[in-house]
Amino acid sequence: MTPTADDTRKRVLVVDDASLVRLYYRAALEGAGFAVDEALNGIEALERLLAATYDLLVVDVNMPLMDGLTFLKALRGRSLPLSSIPALVVSTEADPLRIAAARAAGANFYVVKPVSQEALVRYALLLSGAAHG
């Protein structure tokens, strides 16, 4: 989706290698009024972040080329404002050590899949600072 000059919606970058997951997240987030872009892995996400401004990242952990935790570490190591974008990590891994690693990498919140569309929207509203409708 290409934003227009007067587009005031909060922008979300969904970073996940699974097309069905990206479609599911897009449907929920756009239905709640967010503008959504997608990246297939951490490398593509970093490229998108250099070209556009986002209010929230929704990041998977296990992806090819650059996984979610490596992506977050790289992002958090950059200068503001890129390094301060809130990140919601959504993963199938429920291991406490993995959750701690995600937080150490820079995740603001960690959710174990599957996540309902309602919960995803609730977390997105909270983390992005979007107005609650």
N, C-alpha and C positions, 0 to 999 in steps of 0.2 A: 504494500500500500504506500503510495507516495503522498506525503502530507501537503496540504495547501498552505498558503501563507497565513490564513486566518484560522488554521487548525489549532485549537487550544486543548485538545485531548492529551492526556498523559500517554507517553510513548513507552512501549515495552519491547525489548528484544528477547525473543525466545531462542535459546541455544540448545538444540537437541538434534541428534542424528536420525531419529525416527520420524518419518513423515506423518504417520498417524497421530503421534503424540503432539507434534507441532500443530496439526489441524485441529485437534481436540482443544489445545490451549488457545489457539487463535479464536475458535468459535466462542469459547467462554469469555475471553478478554474483550473481543470486539463487541460481543453482546452486552458487556458492561460499560461500553463507551471508550475503551482504550484503542489507540492506534498500535498495530502490531507489525513488527518485522521479524524475520527469522534468520538464523544462522545454523549451519550444519555441524559446526565444531568451534573450538576456541579460537583457532586462527581466523576463521571467517568472522567470528564475533568481534575480534580486535579490529579487523578491517572495517566493519560496519560502524564501530564506535568512533573511529577516526573520521568518518564521513557524516555522522548524524548524532544528534543529542537524544539520549534516552533517560527516562525517569525510573526505570526498573529493568532488571535482568532476571529472567527465569532460566535457570541453568541446570542441565543434566550433568551427572558425574562422568559416566562412561561413554566416551565418544572417541572416534578415530582422530588421528593427527595431533590434536591437543585436547585432553580431557578437561572436564569442568574445573577441577581443583587447580590444575596448572594454569588454566585461563584466569581464574580468580587471583592467583598469586601474581601473575603478570600484570593484571589490571590494577591490583592494589599497590603495586610497585610504581605505578605511573603517577604523574602529577595531577593535582586537582584540575578540573572537576571530574575527570574520568574515574579517578580512584574512589570517588565518594558515591557512585551510583549504587543504590541498594540492590542486593542480590538475594533472590530466593532460589535455593537449591532444591530440586525435586529429584529423588533417586529411588531406585528399588532397594538400595542398601540401608538396612536399619541398624547396622552394627554401631555401637556407641563410639568406637574408635574412628570409624569413618565419619560420623557426625562431628566429632571433635576435630578431625582433620579438615573438614569443610569449614568449620568456624575459624580455625587457625588460618585457612587460606583466604578468608574474607567474606564468607557467607553471613548474611544478616539473619537468615532463618533457614531451617532445613525441614523438608517434608518428605515422608516416605510414600512412594507410589503404591497403589493408585491414589490419586487425589481427585476428589469430586470437583466439578466445575464451580460449584458454590464456594467451596473452601479456597480454591485457587483465586477466585475473584476477591474473596474476603482478604486473603494475604496480600494480593496485588494492591487493593485499595489502601490497606494499612501501610505497606512499605513504600508506596509511591507518594503518599500524602494526598491522594485524590479525594475529592469530596464524596462523602457517603450519600447515596441516593436513597 
